[in-house]
């Protein structure tokens, strides 16, 4: 998928398209597409990039932040090097300060998120931020983002979300036709590639009835929540499925969370409709983040997991503090076993994590 995305990005840039790097699901890809840009997710998932980053950044920092910066320090990410603009989202203090350093090498616009979604003026602030981004894209790329262009981009992204929702929906079956890792491997770092749509359609036709090995009936159904798993950082997913689990739902940002809601294609004001869709993302940066708990309730009902595993990157404070609420919800309200895994990109703790997962699965089988 990464090689495929590189070929697409390189071909688009050669034809005059602008490459726009994004760091989070909050950046509306529709705006970038309407400006003639190609949105590329640049979250770092490589442990190999961290030593270079630690020459500048503190070692006790989230590995995703360090890896992302390490790619800039080593110039090893071709997508980052070809980017005409980076859109950086204020999802945590560590990222915000890293962006200051990243902006020394790369043109950047910082998209400020509201922190208290229930406040009366939170949405108005967010809408203003998206209009600022629209102006930056128009100025940088010498184009006009019209309602017609926005409508076409909305239709394209809605179609992609629909295909990915349907693929994720295959995991609701008592005998899912693919593993959680296989579903994660279908995630592209570039949205809206026509060839991807064709492959997703083909997968939806051919996957039903497929048998996985070991079979689903012999595995423990797992809902995975917590931090995103960017390309290269899927180790915990592998440990879950190598030790008797089957991840039937990924609540996180590299899973189903950004796919739940579409942009209203009939709205009279497409900018407002786009703002509403992305405003509703239940990220741990929001306080209070009650929407995430509501989503977890719905996903447990739909995907029927036997247990919940939450992954936290070391020093990811917002998600780590939110584990209190997630654990309480899962154990006391949903009556499911829960396991919190705090780790980084290093495989040094893999054996210990595997033992904890095995114990969780034994408990889950006993209670299911």
C-alpha positions in Angstrom: 0.0 0.0 0.0 2.8 2.4 0.8 4.6 1.8 -2.5 1.3 2.1 -4.3 0.7 5.5 -2.6 4.1 6.7 -3.4 3.6 5.9 -7.1 0.3 7.8 -7.0 1.7 10.8 -5.2 4.7 11.0 -7.5 2.6 10.8 -10.6 0.1 13.4 -9.3 2.9 15.8 -8.4 4.5 15.4 -11.9 1.1 16.4 -13.3 1.1 19.6 -11.2 -1.0 18.5 -8.2 0.1 19.8 -4.8 1.0 17.3 -2.0 -0.4 18.2 1.4 0.8 16.4 4.5 -1.6 15.9 7.4 -1.0 14.6 10.9 -4.4 13.8 12.1 -8.0 12.9 11.1 -9.2 16.3 12.0 -7.9 17.9 8.8 -10.7 17.8 6.3 -9.4 16.0 3.2 -12.3 17.5 1.3 -10.8 21.0 1.5 -7.4 19.8 0.3 -9.0 17.9 -2.6 -11.1 20.9 -3.6 -7.9 22.9 -3.8 -6.4 20.4 -6.2 -4.2 18.8 -3.5 -3.4 15.2 -2.6 -3.8 14.6 1.2 -1.1 12.3 2.6 -1.0 11.1 6.3 2.5 11.6 7.6 2.2 10.1 11.1 5.5 8.2 11.8 5.4 4.6 12.8 9.0 3.6 12.5 11.2 2.9 15.5 14.3 3.4 13.3 13.5 7.2 13.1 13.4 7.8 16.8 17.2 8.0 17.6 17.6 10.9 15.1 14.6 12.6 16.7 16.0 12.2 20.2 19.0 14.3 19.2 16.6 17.2 19.4 13.5 16.1 21.1 13.3 14.8 24.7 13.4 11.0 25.0 10.3 10.8 27.3 8.0 11.9 24.4 5.4 10.0 22.5 7.0 7.6 19.9 4.6 8.8 17.2 5.8 12.4 17.6 9.5 11.4 17.7 9.1 9.1 14.7 7.3 11.7 12.7 10.0 14.3 13.4 12.7 11.7 12.9 11.6 11.3 9.3 12.2 15.1 8.8 15.6 14.9 10.5 16.8 12.0 8.4 14.9 13.1 5.2 13.8 9.5 4.9 10.1 10.1 4.2 9.6 10.8 0.5 6.0 12.0 1.1 7.3 14.6 3.6 10.0 15.7 1.2 7.7 16.2 -1.7 5.0 18.0 0.4 4.1 21.5 -0.7 2.3 22.2 2.6 1.8 20.5 6.0 -1.4 21.0 7.9 -0.7 20.4 11.6 -3.5 19.9 14.1 -3.2 20.9 17.7 -4.2 17.5 19.2 -1.5 17.6 22.0 1.1 19.9 23.5 3.9 17.6 22.4 2.8 17.8 18.8 2.4 21.5 18.9 6.0 22.1 20.0 7.3 19.6 17.6 5.5 21.4 14.8 7.5 24.6 15.6 10.7 22.6 14.8 9.1 20.9 11.8 8.1 24.2 10.3 11.8 25.3 10.1 12.1 22.9 7.1 8.6 22.6 5.8 5.8 25.1 4.9 3.1 24.7 7.5 -0.3 25.8 8.6 -1.5 25.0 12.1 -5.1 24.1 12.5 -6.3 24.9 16.0 -8.8 22.6 17.5 -11.4 23.6 20.1 -10.8 21.8 23.4 -14.3 22.0 24.9 -16.8 20.7 22.3 -19.8 21.4 24.5 -19.0 25.1 24.8 -21.5 27.4 23.0 -18.8 29.0 20.8 -16.7 25.9 20.2 -18.2 25.1 16.8 -18.0 28.7 15.6 -14.3 28.7 16.5 -13.8 25.5 14.5 -15.6 26.8 11.5 -13.4 29.9 11.5 -10.3 27.7 11.6 -11.5 25.8 8.5 -12.1 29.0 6.6 -8.6 30.1 7.5 -7.3 26.8 6.1 -9.4 27.4 3.0 -7.8 30.8 2.5 -4.3 29.4 3.0 -4.9 26.6 0.4 -6.3 29.1 -2.1 -3.4 31.5 -1.6 -0.6 28.9 -1.6 -1.9 27.0 -4.6 -3.3 29.9 -6.5 -6.8 28.4 -6.9 -10.4 29.0 -5.8 -12.2 26.5 -3.7 -15.8 26.7 -5.0 -18.9 25.1 -3.6 -18.9 22.9 -6.7 -15.4 21.7 -6.0 -16.3 21.1 -2.4 -19.3 19.1 -3.5 -17.2 16.8 -5.7 -14.7 16.3 -2.9 -17.5 15.5 -0.4 -18.9 12.9 -2.7 -15.5 11.3 -3.2 -14.7 11.1 0.5 -18.2 9.9 1.4 -17.8 7.1 -1.2 -14.5 6.1 0.4 -15.9 6.2 3.9 -18.8 4.0 2.8 -16.5 1.4 1.2 -14.3 1.3 4.4 -17.4 1.1 6.7 -18.6 -1.9 4.6 -15.2 -3.6 4.9 -15.2 -3.0 8.6 -18.8 -4.3 8.8 -17.6 -7.7 7.6 -16.1 -8.1 11.0 -19.6 -8.1 12.6 -20.0 -11.7 11.4 -19.6 -14.6 13.7 -17.0 -15.8 11.2 -15.2 -12.7 9.9 -13.6 -13.4 6.6 -10.4 -11.5 7.4 -8.3 -10.6 10.4 -7.9 -7.3 12.1 -4.4 -7.0 10.7 -5.6 -7.7 7.2 -8.2 -5.0 7.6 -5.6 -2.5 8.9 -3.4 -3.3 6.0 -6.1 -2.1 3.6 -5.7 1.4 5.1 -4.2 3.8 2.6 -2.2 6.9 3.7 -3.7 8.8 0.7 -7.5 9.3 0.4 -9.5 9.2 -2.8 -7.3 7.0 -5.1 -9.6 5.6 -7.8 -7.6 2.3 -7.9 -8.2 1.8 -4.2 -12.0 2.2 -4.7 -11.9 -0.6 -7.3 -9.9 -2.9 -4.9 -12.3 -2.2 -2.0 -15.2 -3.1 -4.2 -13.5 -6.3 -5.3 -12.7 -7.2 -1.7 -16.3 -6.7 -0.7 -17.4 -9.1 -3.4 -14.8 -11.8 -2.8 -14.2 -11.8 0.9 -17.5 -13.1 2.2 -17.2 -16.8 2.9 -13.5 -16.8 3.1 -12.0 -18.7 6.1 -9.2 -17.4 8.2 -6.6 -19.5 9.9 -6.9 -20.2 12.9 -10.7 -20.0 12.4 -12.7 -17.3 14.0 -14.6 -19.7 16.2 -11.4 -20.6 18.0 -10.4 -17.0 18.8 -11.4 -14.4 21.3 -13.2 -11.4 19.7 -11.4 -8.2 20.7 -12.4 -4.5 20.5 -9.2 -2.5 20.1 -9.2 1.1 21.4 -6.8 3.8 22.3 -4.0 5.4 20.2 -3.8 5.1 16.4 -1.5 2.4 14.9 0.3 4.2 12.0 2.1 2.2 9.3 5.0 0.4 10.9 3.6 0.5 14.4 1.1 -2.5 14.2 3.1 -4.7 16.6 0.4 -4.9 19.3 -2.2 -5.8 16.7 0.0 -8.7 15.6 0.6 -9.8 19.2 -3.2 -9.9 19.8 -3.9 -12.0 16.8 -0.8 -14.3 17.3 -1.9 -15.2 20.8 -5.5 -16.2 20.2 -7.3 -13.0 19.6 -9.2 -11.6 16.6 -9.6 -7.8 16.5 -13.1 -7.5 15.2 -13.3 -3.7 15.7 -10.7 -0.9 15.9 -12.2 2.1 17.6 -9.1 4.2 17.1 -8.2 6.8 14.5 -6.6 4.2 12.2 -9.8 2.2 12.5 -13.5 3.0 12.4 -13.6 6.3 14.4 -13.2 8.6 11.4 -15.6 6.6 9.2 -18.7 6.7 11.4 -20.1 10.0 10.0 -20.2 11.4 6.5 -20.4 15.0 5.3 -24.0 15.9 4.4 -24.0 16.1 0.6 -27.3 18.0 0.5 -26.3 20.8 2.8 -26.7 24.3 1.4 -23.4 25.4 3.0 -20.7 22.7 2.3 -18.1 24.4 4.5 -20.4 24.2 7.5 -21.3 20.6 6.7 -17.6 19.7 6.5 -16.9 21.4 9.8 -19.8 19.5 11.5 -18.5 16.1 10.4 -14.9 16.7 11.7 -16.1 18.5 14.8 -17.8 15.3 16.0 -14.6 13.2 16.1 -14.3 11.9 19.7 -10.6 12.5 20.3 -9.1 12.3 23.8 -7.9 15.9 23.4 -11.5 17.0 23.9 -12.9 17.6 27.4 -15.2 16.1 28.3 -14.9 13.4 25.7 -18.3 11.7 26.3 -18.8 11.1 22.6 -16.0 8.4 22.7 -17.9 6.5 25.4 -21.1 6.7 23.4 -19.2 5.3 20.4 -17.7 2.5 22.5 -21.2 1.5 23.7 -22.5 1.3 20.1 -19.4 -0.6 18.8 -19.7 -3.2 21.6 -23.3 -3.8 20.6 -22.5 -4.1 16.9 -19.3 -6.1 17.0 -19.9 -8.2 20.1 -16.3 -8.4 21.4 -15.4 -10.8 24.3 -13.0 -8.2 25.7 -11.5 -4.7 25.2 -7.8 -4.0 24.7 -6.6 -0.4 25.0 -3.2 0.6 23.6 -1.5 3.7 25.0 1.8 5.1 23.6 4.1 6.0 26.4 3.6 9.7 27.5 0.4 10.0 25.5 -1.2 11.8 28.4 -4.6 12.5 27.0 -5.3 8.9 26.1 -3.6 7.6 29.2 -5.7 9.7 31.6 -8.9 8.7 29.7 -8.2 5.0 30.4 -9.9 5.6 33.8 -13.2 6.3 32.1 -12.8 3.6 29.4 -12.0 0.9 32.0 -14.9 2.0 34.1 -17.3 1.8 31.2 -16.0 -1.5 29.9 -15.9 -3.4 33.2 -18.8 -1.8 35.2 -21.3 -1.0 32.5 -20.5 -3.3 29.5 -19.3 -6.2 31.8 -16.3 -7.1 29.7 -12.7 -7.9 30.6 -10.4 -4.9 29.9 -6.6 -4.7 29.4 -4.5 -1.5 29.2 -1.3 -1.8 27.3 1.3 1.0 27.6 4.1 0.6 25.2 6.2 2.3 22.5 7.6 1.3 19.2 10.3 -1.0 20.6 9.7 -4.8 20.6 11.5 -5.2 23.9 8.3 -5.7 25.9 6.6 -8.0 23.3 7.0 -11.2 25.4 5.4 -9.5 28.5 2.5 -8.1 26.5 1.9 -11.6 25.0 1.6 -13.1 28.4 -0.8 -10.5 29.6 -2.9 -11.0 26.4 -3.0 -14.8 27.0 -4.2 -14.2 30.5 -6.9 -11.8 29.3 -8.1 -14.3 26.6 -8.4 -17.1 29.2 -10.5 -14.8 31.4 -12.6 -13.8 28.4 -13.3 -17.4 27.3 -14.3 -18.2 30.8 -16.8 -15.4 31.0 -18.2 -15.6 27.4 
